[in-house]
Amino acid sequence: MKYNYLGHSGLKVSALQLGTMTFGGEGFFAKAGNIDVKGAKRQLDMIVEAGVNMLDTSNVYSKGTSEEVIGQAIEGHRNDLLIATKVRFPMGEGPNDRGLSRHHIIEACEASLKRLKTDHIDLYWCHEWDGMTPVEETLRAMDDLMQAGKIRYLGVSNFSGWHIMKYLSAAEKEHLIRPVAQQIHYTLQAREAEQELLPVGIDQGLGAVIWSPLACGLLTGKYRRGKPDPEGTRRVQGWTEPPVHDIEALYDIVEVLIEVADGYEGVTPAQVALAWLTSRPGVASAIVGARNDEQLADNLKAAELTLSQEAIEKLEKVSRKPLAYPYWHQKATASDRLSPADLSLIGPHLED
């Protein structure tokens, strides 16, 4: 297993980590999976053996049941695994049962600690932007939790580039806890993060942790042109993330994933997609979740796969998007003075 520093911090995280949206399986989240405590213990044993050192959850997953399952299953592994959870989405019907206010953050953190049966959260994510709460209020609450030893690192998830810079500016100005990571969606099918989020992360020292790196199964090879969607999958049940704006482009990517996988012995399209992703600039870790042990075992093997330059070029050709403005203009007129952050996006296009 490869380990990367998480942004501008001294914390090392495994290139793959376990996602636990499938734990508990209540309500809407039953579409993702319904792994019980016994199944969770098996998966934790599997990831520890594979060298994975972090798991990811959220208080909103099955309304806290995912955290409860982890709290029961992690016994014996707490010192082996970093725990990341999140705050922002509604946890009740009251007007203050959501958001990133001081009130909600502190209440949510205490509740998560109780469900997880631990005295600290290793990485606490702001699960989504809250445009109504002053960023100083959010960061002060997080800073107080850090000072109390209840959280150790802070991250932001699903933020835009200017949202991130607002947090970083306030953290520096007020001498408050600074985010070290961003959790984002980024795949061969959805490369929008390359425009702003990955360059911001590289420049400002925020490691990217990728959620749904297989696009909720779209990049596993199960979804093929001219064939019905597989029964029992999330999309058949009405799961709409990630959105697919160009289904034919998706099928083109899947065909190349299958072609590349066939060039290696015993390699699956999912492993190819994960290997490509974890080799990308600015990416610290990818979150892999699984409905069953077989899926998890398959995903974990991606850590052993190094793609050839020829394979990478095939994947780039089928998935790379044209440069948007102002980047095509910068390519044409500013290529003599581009930073590593700039080059993470523009660099591959300079040879076009």
C-alpha positions as CSV (number, residue, x, y, z in Angstrom):
1,M,0.0,0.0,0.0
2,K,1.2,3.5,-0.9
3,Y,0.9,6.3,1.7
4,N,0.7,10.0,1.0
5,Y,1.0,13.0,3.2
6,L,-2.5,14.6,3.6
7,G,-1.9,18.0,2.2
8,H,0.3,20.3,4.1
9,S,0.4,18.1,7.2
10,G,2.5,15.4,8.7
11,L,-0.3,12.9,8.5
12,K,0.2,10.0,6.1
13,V,-2.9,8.3,4.7
14,S,-3.2,5.2,2.5
15,A,-3.8,5.7,-1.2
16,L,-7.1,3.8,-0.8
17,Q,-9.4,4.1,2.2
18,L,-12.7,2.4,3.2
19,G,-16.0,4.2,2.6
20,T,-18.7,3.1,4.9
21,M,-21.9,4.5,3.3
22,T,-22.9,0.9,2.9
23,F,-22.8,0.3,6.7
24,G,-26.2,0.2,8.4
25,G,-28.3,0.6,5.2
26,E,-31.3,2.5,6.5
27,G,-33.7,4.7,4.5
28,F,-32.3,6.3,1.4
29,F,-28.9,4.8,2.1
30,A,-30.2,1.3,1.8
31,K,-29.7,1.7,-1.9
32,A,-25.9,1.8,-1.3
33,G,-25.8,-1.3,0.8
34,N,-26.8,-2.7,4.2
35,I,-23.7,-4.2,5.8
36,D,-24.2,-5.2,9.5
37,V,-21.7,-5.2,12.3
38,K,-20.5,-8.7,11.5
39,G,-19.9,-7.7,7.8
40,A,-18.2,-4.5,8.9
41,K,-15.8,-6.4,11.1
42,R,-14.8,-8.6,8.1
43,Q,-14.2,-5.5,6.0
44,L,-12.1,-3.8,8.6
45,D,-10.0,-7.0,8.9
46,M,-9.5,-6.9,5.2
47,I,-8.4,-3.3,4.9
48,V,-6.0,-3.6,7.8
49,E,-4.4,-6.6,6.2
50,A,-4.1,-4.7,2.9
51,G,-2.4,-1.7,4.7
52,V,-5.4,0.7,4.5
53,N,-5.1,3.1,7.5
54,M,-8.2,5.3,7.2
55,L,-12.0,4.8,7.0
56,D,-14.5,7.4,6.0
57,T,-18.1,7.9,7.2
58,S,-20.6,10.7,8.0
59,N,-23.2,11.4,10.6
60,V,-25.8,11.6,7.9
61,Y,-25.2,8.1,6.6
62,S,-28.3,6.1,7.6
63,K,-28.9,8.9,10.2
64,G,-26.0,7.9,12.3
65,T,-26.2,4.1,12.0
66,S,-23.1,3.9,9.9
67,E,-21.1,5.5,12.7
68,E,-22.8,3.2,15.2
69,V,-21.8,0.1,13.2
70,I,-18.2,1.4,13.0
71,G,-18.2,2.0,16.8
72,Q,-19.1,-1.6,17.4
73,A,-16.9,-3.1,14.6
74,I,-13.7,-1.2,15.2
75,E,-12.9,-2.8,18.5
76,G,-9.4,-4.1,18.3
77,H,-8.5,-1.9,15.3
78,R,-8.9,1.6,16.7
79,N,-5.2,2.1,16.9
80,D,-4.7,0.8,13.3
81,L,-7.2,3.1,11.7
82,L,-7.8,6.8,11.3
83,I,-11.5,7.7,11.5
84,A,-12.9,10.5,9.3
85,T,-16.5,11.7,9.7
86,K,-18.5,14.7,8.6
87,V,-20.9,17.4,9.7
88,R,-23.4,19.7,7.8
89,F,-26.5,17.9,6.6
90,P,-29.7,17.6,8.6
91,M,-29.8,15.4,11.6
92,G,-33.2,16.4,12.9
93,E,-36.2,18.5,12.1
94,G,-35.2,21.6,14.1
95,P,-34.0,24.8,12.4
96,N,-30.5,24.4,14.1
97,D,-30.1,20.7,13.3
98,R,-28.1,21.4,10.1
99,G,-25.4,23.6,8.8
100,L,-22.0,24.7,10.0
101,S,-23.0,26.9,12.9
102,R,-21.1,26.6,16.2
103,H,-24.3,25.2,17.7
104,H,-24.7,22.4,15.2
105,I,-21.0,21.6,14.8
106,I,-20.4,21.0,18.6
107,E,-23.6,19.1,19.1
108,A,-22.9,16.9,16.0
109,C,-19.4,16.2,17.0
110,E,-20.4,15.1,20.5
111,A,-23.0,12.8,19.0
112,S,-20.6,11.3,16.5
113,L,-18.0,10.6,19.2
114,K,-20.6,8.8,21.2
115,R,-21.8,6.7,18.2
116,L,-18.2,5.9,17.2
117,K,-17.3,5.0,20.8
118,T,-14.1,7.0,20.6
119,D,-12.6,10.1,22.3
120,H,-11.5,11.8,19.1
121,I,-12.1,12.2,15.4
122,D,-8.9,12.0,13.3
123,L,-10.3,14.1,10.4
124,Y,-13.5,16.1,10.6
125,W,-15.0,17.2,7.3
126,C,-17.3,20.1,6.6
127,H,-19.5,18.0,4.4
128,E,-20.9,20.8,2.3
129,W,-20.7,24.6,2.0
130,D,-22.9,26.7,4.3
131,G,-23.3,30.1,2.8
132,M,-25.3,31.5,5.7
133,T,-22.8,30.9,8.5
134,P,-19.8,33.2,8.8
135,V,-16.7,31.2,8.1
136,E,-15.1,32.6,11.2
137,E,-17.8,31.0,13.3
138,T,-17.3,27.6,11.7
139,L,-13.6,27.7,12.1
140,R,-13.7,29.0,15.7
141,A,-15.9,26.0,16.6
142,M,-13.6,23.6,14.9
143,D,-10.6,25.2,16.5
144,D,-12.2,24.8,19.9
145,L,-12.8,21.2,19.2
146,M,-9.2,20.7,18.2
147,Q,-8.0,22.5,21.3
148,A,-10.2,20.2,23.4
149,G,-8.6,17.1,21.7
150,K,-11.9,16.0,20.1
151,I,-10.8,16.5,16.5
152,R,-7.2,16.4,15.1
153,Y,-7.5,17.6,11.5
154,L,-10.1,19.6,9.5
155,G,-11.2,19.1,5.9
156,V,-13.7,20.6,3.6
157,S,-15.9,18.7,1.1
158,N,-17.8,19.7,-2.0
159,F,-16.5,23.3,-1.8
160,S,-15.7,25.5,-4.8
161,G,-12.3,27.1,-5.2
162,W,-13.4,30.5,-3.8
163,H,-15.1,28.8,-0.8
164,I,-11.8,27.1,0.0
165,M,-9.9,30.3,-0.3
166,K,-12.4,32.0,2.0
167,Y,-11.7,29.4,4.7
168,L,-7.9,29.6,4.3
169,S,-7.9,33.4,4.4
170,A,-10.0,33.4,7.6
171,A,-7.9,30.7,9.2
172,E,-4.7,32.7,8.6
173,K,-6.2,36.0,9.6
174,E,-7.8,34.8,12.8
175,H,-5.1,32.2,13.7
176,L,-7.6,29.3,13.6
177,I,-7.4,25.7,12.5
178,R,-6.6,25.4,8.8
179,P,-8.1,22.8,6.5
180,V,-5.5,20.3,5.3
181,A,-7.7,18.4,2.8
182,Q,-10.6,18.6,0.5
183,Q,-13.0,15.7,-0.3
184,I,-14.2,15.9,-3.8
185,H,-15.7,13.9,-6.7
186,Y,-13.2,13.3,-9.5
187,T,-13.1,10.4,-12.0
188,L,-12.4,9.7,-15.6
189,Q,-16.1,10.4,-16.2
190,A,-16.1,13.6,-14.2
191,R,-12.9,15.7,-14.6
192,E,-14.3,19.1,-13.6
193,A,-12.1,19.2,-10.5
194,E,-9.1,19.6,-12.6
195,Q,-10.2,23.2,-13.5
196,E,-10.0,24.7,-10.1
197,L,-10.1,22.3,-7.1
198,L,-7.0,20.3,-7.8
199,P,-4.9,23.3,-8.7
200,V,-6.1,25.1,-5.5
201,G,-5.2,22.0,-3.5
202,I,-1.7,21.7,-5.0
203,D,-1.0,25.4,-4.5
204,Q,-2.5,25.8,-1.0
205,G,-1.6,22.4,0.5
206,L,-4.9,20.6,0.6
207,G,-4.7,16.9,-0.2
208,A,-7.6,15.7,-2.4
209,V,-9.6,12.7,-1.1
210,I,-11.9,11.4,-3.7
211,W,-15.4,10.2,-3.1
212,S,-17.1,7.8,-5.4
213,P,-14.0,7.2,-7.5
214,L,-15.8,4.6,-9.6
215,A,-18.7,7.0,-10.3
216,C,-21.1,4.8,-8.2
217,G,-20.2,1.8,-10.3
218,L,-20.4,3.4,-13.7
219,L,-16.7,2.7,-14.3
220,T,-16.7,-0.9,-13.2
221,G,-17.5,-2.3,-16.6
222,K,-21.0,-3.3,-15.6
223,Y,-22.7,-0.5,-17.6
224,R,-22.3,-1.1,-21.3
225,R,-23.5,0.5,-24.5
226,G,-26.6,-1.3,-25.8
227,K,-27.2,-3.3,-22.6
228,P,-29.7,-2.7,-19.8
229,D,-28.4,-1.4,-16.5
230,P,-27.6,-4.3,-14.1
231,E,-30.4,-5.3,-11.7
232,G,-30.0,-4.3,-8.1
233,T,-27.6,-1.5,-8.7
234,R,-28.1,2.0,-7.3
235,R,-28.9,3.6,-10.6
236,V,-31.7,1.2,-11.2
237,Q,-33.1,2.2,-7.8
238,G,-33.0,5.9,-8.7
239,W,-29.6,7.0,-7.4
240,T,-28.7,10.1,-9.4
241,E,-25.0,10.7,-8.4
242,P,-23.0,11.4,-10.3
243,P,-25.0,13.0,-13.1
244,V,-24.3,11.7,-16.6
245,H,-24.5,14.5,-19.1
246,D,-23.1,12.5,-22.1
247,I,-24.0,8.8,-21.9
248,E,-22.1,8.0,-25.1
249,A,-18.9,9.6,-23.8
250,L,-19.3,7.5,-20.7
251,Y,-19.6,4.3,-22.7
252,D,-16.5,5.3,-24.7
253,I,-14.6,5.6,-21.5
254,V,-15.9,2.2,-20.2
255,E,-14.8,0.5,-23.5
256,V,-11.2,1.9,-23.1
257,L,-11.2,0.8,-19.4
258,I,-12.1,-2.7,-20.5
259,E,-9.5,-2.6,-23.3
260,V,-6.7,-1.5,-20.9
261,A,-7.7,-4.1,-18.2
262,D,-7.6,-6.9,-20.8
263,G,-4.0,-6.0,-21.4
264,Y,-3.1,-7.1,-17.9
265,E,-3.5,-10.5,-16.4
266,G,-6.3,-10.6,-13.8
267,V,-7.0,-6.9,-13.8
268,T,-10.5,-5.4,-13.8
269,P,-11.8,-2.1,-15.3
270,A,-12.5,-0.9,-11.8
271,Q,-8.8,-1.4,-10.8
272,V,-7.7,0.5,-13.9
273,A,-9.9,3.4,-13.0
274,L,-8.7,3.5,-9.5
275,A,-5.0,3.2,-10.5
276,W,-5.4,6.1,-12.9
277,L,-7.1,8.2,-10.2
278,T,-4.6,7.6,-7.4
279,S,-1.7,8.5,-9.7
280,R,-3.2,12.0,-10.5
281,P,-1.5,15.2,-9.2
282,G,-2.8,16.4,-5.9
283,V,-4.7,13.2,-5.1
284,A,-3.9,11.8,-1.6
285,S,-6.4,9.1,-1.3
286,A,-9.5,7.5,-2.9
287,I,-12.5,6.2,-0.9
288,V,-13.6,2.7,-2.0
289,G,-16.8,1.3,-0.7
290,A,-18.3,-2.1,-1.4
291,R,-21.6,-3.9,-1.0
292,N,-19.8,-7.1,-0.3
293,D,-16.3,-8.6,0.5
294,E,-15.7,-9.6,-3.1
295,Q,-16.1,-6.0,-4.4
296,L,-13.8,-4.7,-1.7
297,A,-11.1,-7.3,-2.4
298,D,-11.2,-6.4,-6.1
299,N,-10.9,-2.7,-5.3
300,L,-8.0,-3.1,-2.9
301,K,-6.0,-4.8,-5.6
302,A,-5.8,-1.5,-7.5
303,A,-3.1,-0.4,-5.0
304,E,-0.8,-3.0,-6.6
305,L,-1.4,-1.8,-10.2
306,T,0.9,0.6,-12.0
307,L,-0.4,1.6,-15.4
308,S,1.9,1.8,-18.4
309,Q,2.4,5.1,-20.2
310,E,0.5,3.7,-23.2
311,A,-2.5,2.8,-21.0
312,I,-2.5,6.2,-19.5
313,E,-2.4,7.8,-22.9
314,K,-5.4,5.8,-24.0
315,L,-7.4,6.8,-20.9
316,E,-6.4,10.5,-21.4
317,K,-7.4,10.4,-25.1
318,V,-10.9,9.2,-24.3
319,S,-11.6,11.3,-21.2
320,R,-9.6,14.5,-21.2
321,K,-11.8,17.6,-21.6
322,P,-10.9,20.7,-23.7
323,L,-9.4,23.6,-21.7
324,A,-12.1,26.1,-20.6
325,Y,-11.4,29.9,-20.4
326,P,-9.1,31.4,-19.1
327,Y,-7.0,28.2,-19.3
328,W,-6.8,28.0,-23.1
329,H,-5.7,31.6,-23.1
330,Q,-3.1,30.9,-20.5
331,K,-1.8,28.0,-22.5
332,A,-1.4,30.2,-25.5
333,T,0.1,33.2,-23.8
334,A,1.5,32.3,-20.3
335,S,3.1,28.9,-20.7
336,D,6.5,30.4,-19.9
337,R,5.5,31.2,-16.3
338,L,3.2,28.4,-15.1
339,S,3.4,27.0,-11.5
340,P,3.1,23.3,-10.6
341,A,-0.6,24.0,-9.8
342,D,-1.1,25.6,-13.2
343,L,0.6,22.7,-14.9
344,S,-1.5,20.1,-13.2
345,L,-4.3,21.2,-15.6
346,I,-2.5,23.0,-18.5
347,G,0.6,20.9,-18.7
348,P,-0.9,17.9,-20.6
349,H,-2.4,20.2,-23.2
350,L,0.9,21.9,-24.0
351,E,1.8,19.1,-26.3
352,D,-1.5,19.2,-28.2
